[in-house]
Amino acid sequence: MAARALAPRPSFSSKPRYNRGQPTQNAYPSMTVPGPGLRLLAFDDGGARGFTMLLLLRDVLRKVQQSDGLPVLPMPCEYFDIIAGSGTGGLIALLLGRLRMSVEDAIECYARVVAHVFTQIKADGSFRATPFEKVLREISYRFGDGGETAISDPHPFPCKTFVCAREVNGSGNVKMSKLRTYAISTEPAPHITLLQAARATMGNPTFFKPMSVSNGVNSSTLLDAGDDYYNPVFALFDEALSIYPSRHIGYLLSIGPGTAVTVGENPSHWFANRPKLPPSVISALCHLADCCDRTASAFEKQHGQYCDERYFRLTPSRPAPDGRILWEQEEELKEFIAPYLATIRGQLEFLVVAIMNEQALVTPRHRR
């Protein structure tokens, strides 16, 4: 079965428009902290895994829609003040935050990456960068301002978004960078395109050839976030408190594609649209998951008391029943995450209440 069926190409080039009503009323006043809190969302680097994170977020927003009686699925850019991501999580963050996509549109675009990029494996086990850049340009044309869409967000009420990457200069010095869609007092917004930002945060040499950029004088190589920032939750937490030192955390949602045990092994048979992943890729996926889990544990230990009942970590922890790799295909992954969602029902209820409470406090005057 193919990845996810896409609409015919003509419709992919059209630009959708959305209209939303006023913020909903607070249904749970007893759990509200006075004044709007910061609403934060972080996506892990999944390597070649990312669909699960979008499906988990969609499930959360569907519960918000049902509980709040909304006519349509909430837009992530209207329910989060800052979205951060690394790797595939960085790509998803840019789709939802910088390009202000609905979850369904982000799923369609991510499925396009799966179908056109993750099925093309080179002899060294990595994926081809050229098809990836082609898909990114198509997405930029449909949802942005063309193939050279800047990462800087011109929207009057932007959903602040950043992706984590490393910059290696000509001397070999490595600097961790937050590629932001906005400027801060100590650092201007980077003069790069959306495509370059996505290529940078997904610049793990195991998966893609890293991108080189030049400012006309010096050149540098852009790599992925690195072990300490594959899960960007610390970077997001620090960024939020730096930008908004007087505001509290309303909720912080951290989403991963699954722990290392969920990576699995190649099936005994393969199909043209589901190639076997090389051992180097499988090993890298496990490494990414382990790094993200270590970061999550460290964050809970360090900030657990501050974020009590405001921090929510979603990532499946049980492998597929047959122990095989789950290909990035919507129906297959929906079946996979269903038991996990059932086990965290109580946690999701608290999360939905927190989201509804904060949304009830937010008005266009308060948002940014």
GITA-V804464 format. One record per residue. RES is the residue in three letters. PHI is phi in whole degrees, 0 to 359 (NA if undefined). D_LAST is the distance of its C-alpha to the last C-alpha in Angstrom with 2 decimals. Layout:
res->{RES;RES}
phi->{PHI;PHI}
d_last->{D_LAST;D_LAST}
//
This chain:
res->{MET;ALA;ALA;ARG;ALA;LEU;ALA;PRO;ARG;PRO;SER;PHE;SER;SER;LYS;PRO;ARG;TYR;ASN;ARG;GLY;GLN;PRO;THR;GLN;ASN;ALA;TYR;PRO;SER;MET;THR;VAL;PRO;GLY;PRO;GLY;LEU;ARG;LEU;LEU;ALA;PHE;ASP;ASP;GLY;GLY;ALA;ARG;GLY;PHE;THR;MET;LEU;LEU;LEU;LEU;ARG;ASP;VAL;LEU;ARG;LYS;VAL;GLN;GLN;SER;ASP;GLY;LEU;PRO;VAL;LEU;PRO;MET;PRO;CYS;GLU;TYR;PHE;ASP;ILE;ILE;ALA;GLY;SER;GLY;THR;GLY;GLY;LEU;ILE;ALA;LEU;LEU;LEU;GLY;ARG;LEU;ARG;MET;SER;VAL;GLU;ASP;ALA;ILE;GLU;CYS;TYR;ALA;ARG;VAL;VAL;ALA;HIS;VAL;PHE;THR;GLN;ILE;LYS;ALA;ASP;GLY;SER;PHE;ARG;ALA;THR;PRO;PHE;GLU;LYS;VAL;LEU;ARG;GLU;ILE;SER;TYR;ARG;PHE;GLY;ASP;GLY;GLY;GLU;THR;ALA;ILE;SER;ASP;PRO;HIS;PRO;PHE;PRO;CYS;LYS;THR;PHE;VAL;CYS;ALA;ARG;GLU;VAL;ASN;GLY;SER;GLY;ASN;VAL;LYS;MET;SER;LYS;LEU;ARG;THR;TYR;ALA;ILE;SER;THR;GLU;PRO;ALA;PRO;HIS;ILE;THR;LEU;LEU;GLN;ALA;ALA;ARG;ALA;THR;MET;GLY;ASN;PRO;THR;PHE;PHE;LYS;PRO;MET;SER;VAL;SER;ASN;GLY;VAL;ASN;SER;SER;THR;LEU;LEU;ASP;ALA;GLY;ASP;ASP;TYR;TYR;ASN;PRO;VAL;PHE;ALA;LEU;PHE;ASP;GLU;ALA;LEU;SER;ILE;TYR;PRO;SER;ARG;HIS;ILE;GLY;TYR;LEU;LEU;SER;ILE;GLY;PRO;GLY;THR;ALA;VAL;THR;VAL;GLY;GLU;ASN;PRO;SER;HIS;TRP;PHE;ALA;ASN;ARG;PRO;LYS;LEU;PRO;PRO;SER;VAL;ILE;SER;ALA;LEU;CYS;HIS;LEU;ALA;ASP;CYS;CYS;ASP;ARG;THR;ALA;SER;ALA;PHE;GLU;LYS;GLN;HIS;GLY;GLN;TYR;CYS;ASP;GLU;ARG;TYR;PHE;ARG;LEU;THR;PRO;SER;ARG;PRO;ALA;PRO;ASP;GLY;ARG;ILE;LEU;TRP;GLU;GLN;GLU;GLU;GLU;LEU;LYS;GLU;PHE;ILE;ALA;PRO;TYR;LEU;ALA;THR;ILE;ARG;GLY;GLN;LEU;GLU;PHE;LEU;VAL;VAL;ALA;ILE;MET;ASN;GLU;GLN;ALA;LEU;VAL;THR;PRO;ARG;HIS;ARG;ARG}
phi->{NA;292;302;240;299;257;293;305;307;306;288;292;271;275;256;284;229;234;236;232;278;284;305;283;277;284;267;228;298;292;258;269;264;305;82;292;266;284;246;239;221;233;241;290;277;262;76;249;242;200;304;303;295;294;292;296;296;299;297;299;291;295;293;297;302;292;291;263;64;278;287;224;295;301;275;305;295;261;242;223;277;223;240;233;200;229;60;300;294;292;300;297;300;294;296;280;267;294;267;55;279;287;298;295;293;295;298;298;292;294;298;293;297;301;292;256;239;287;266;249;254;280;298;276;94;272;262;282;282;299;298;296;295;297;295;299;293;299;296;297;293;283;250;246;246;108;298;257;308;285;289;297;262;275;299;296;234;289;272;303;221;215;238;266;205;239;245;250;275;297;272;89;285;251;231;284;231;256;274;261;271;217;263;239;298;262;203;287;297;292;268;228;270;302;301;295;296;294;295;294;293;259;275;289;302;293;257;220;293;299;267;255;230;221;261;97;242;241;242;213;251;259;243;292;290;91;308;285;233;299;258;273;296;295;299;292;299;295;297;297;289;288;283;236;295;263;252;269;276;282;199;233;254;246;237;235;277;134;289;301;291;273;296;79;237;298;290;289;241;227;233;301;266;221;291;291;275;298;305;296;290;299;298;295;298;294;297;301;297;297;299;295;292;297;297;299;296;295;294;299;291;278;239;303;290;294;261;306;63;235;254;229;246;242;196;301;232;242;289;298;307;267;73;267;293;268;292;286;224;302;297;296;285;301;295;293;275;303;297;297;298;294;283;248;303;297;299;295;297;297;297;297;299;299;296;294;298;292;296;293;273;274;230;307;285;268;302;241}
d_last->{43.46;40.95;37.36;35.32;36.69;34.68;34.76;37.14;35.94;35.60;32.93;31.07;30.68;29.15;25.47;24.26;21.82;20.00;19.25;17.47;18.00;16.03;14.68;17.81;19.37;19.68;23.03;23.30;22.58;24.74;22.44;19.24;17.83;16.65;12.97;10.36;10.96;9.55;10.78;12.62;15.28;18.10;21.09;24.41;26.68;29.37;31.53;32.96;31.40;28.08;28.96;29.08;25.41;24.45;26.99;25.75;22.17;23.74;25.81;22.93;21.11;24.52;24.96;21.66;22.89;26.28;25.25;22.86;25.25;22.94;24.93;23.35;21.91;18.14;16.16;14.75;11.77;10.82;11.72;10.30;7.12;9.71;13.19;16.09;19.70;23.13;26.04;26.16;23.03;21.42;22.72;21.33;17.83;18.06;19.44;16.82;13.67;14.75;17.18;15.33;18.68;19.90;21.69;24.96;24.38;23.39;26.61;28.59;27.39;27.96;31.36;32.13;31.58;33.89;36.53;36.64;35.83;36.60;40.00;41.10;42.29;44.08;47.24;45.42;43.26;39.99;38.23;38.50;35.62;36.73;36.20;32.79;31.75;33.29;31.23;28.00;28.99;29.76;26.37;24.76;27.00;26.18;22.40;21.50;23.08;26.41;27.99;26.37;22.74;20.71;18.39;15.87;13.48;13.84;11.69;9.70;6.73;7.88;8.34;8.83;12.55;15.48;19.15;21.73;24.90;27.68;29.04;32.78;34.15;37.73;38.92;37.76;35.04;32.20;28.59;25.81;22.80;19.25;19.00;15.35;13.80;11.83;13.32;13.24;15.30;18.34;18.43;17.84;16.88;20.24;22.42;23.40;23.40;22.00;25.63;26.10;23.09;24.46;27.95;26.96;25.38;28.34;30.82;32.90;36.44;37.86;35.94;35.35;36.69;34.01;32.68;33.60;31.59;32.72;31.25;34.67;35.92;35.10;34.65;33.07;32.97;29.84;30.37;28.59;26.60;29.73;30.87;28.38;25.29;26.56;24.52;21.17;20.18;20.91;19.03;15.89;16.37;17.03;14.09;11.63;13.63;13.93;10.35;9.54;13.20;13.04;11.39;13.73;13.97;13.85;15.62;16.47;18.51;20.82;23.10;26.34;29.16;31.80;33.76;36.61;39.17;37.48;38.08;41.73;44.57;45.64;47.57;51.27;50.89;48.41;47.50;46.52;42.93;42.70;44.20;45.16;42.77;44.53;44.99;42.77;39.83;40.51;40.77;37.48;35.74;37.19;36.16;32.52;32.53;34.24;31.79;28.80;30.60;31.51;27.95;26.90;29.78;28.97;25.36;26.62;29.24;27.05;23.96;25.50;25.82;22.28;20.94;23.77;23.20;19.63;20.74;22.36;24.44;25.93;28.73;32.24;35.03;38.25;39.99;41.28;44.60;46.65;44.81;44.06;41.02;38.87;38.22;34.76;35.63;33.68;36.52;37.98;34.78;33.99;37.41;36.81;33.58;34.87;36.84;33.98;31.63;34.45;34.74;31.10;30.92;30.24;27.38;25.81;26.26;24.33;21.50;21.44;21.46;18.49;16.50;17.73;17.05;13.37;13.05;15.06;12.72;9.61;9.69;8.23;7.90;6.07;3.78;0.00}
//
